[in-house]
């Protein structure tokens, strides 16, 4: 078994996968670790949607392509900086690989969330959306970390994607999940590449005493 430090150092975002589909028990093991992650008020809001249907994947791909064209047109209009079109195409290239991944999941949380913020917002003491979205994002980040590190332990690679949500604005409609807010996609499979090490910040850059 790999040590935690080894898993942290070895993990890379994988964008090229072997065609082999991970065993259901491996995905279940990753999901189990995600369920053990902490969450504010222990509401455990994170949900994973496994997009096995080719029709749903294609519907999503078409929606993203339409969004890409829209962004390119808007980036070209007026006196906007020329590099914006290149930026749209750059993030498109780093997103479309997900449709070739053996496993593709959408991850998010149902709304409204239970917990401390909900009754306070219902009483109009606080603005509920901001606090609930913050709690959902914290919960999702913790669950995803557990998910991908378990995958690393099992020899599976993963990549978390948020750029596709800039291309498609009606993702909940496409996936028919009106009561859930999708926050990212997760591609999973056996790695068919060895990405180079990415520079990481030193502890001194992220830690400060008050």
Buried (B, 14 or more C-beta within 10 A) or exposed (E): EEEEEEBEEEBBBBBBBEEEBBEEEBBEBBBEBBEEBEBBBEBBBBBBBEBEEEEBBEBBBEBBBEBBEBBBEEBEEEEEEEEBBEEBBEBBEBBBBBBBBBBBBBBBBBBBBBBBBBEBBEEEEBEBEEBBBEBBBBBBBBBBBBBBBBBBBBEBBBBBBEBBBBBBEEBBEBBEBEEBBBBBBBBBBBBEEEEEEEEEEEEEEEEEEE
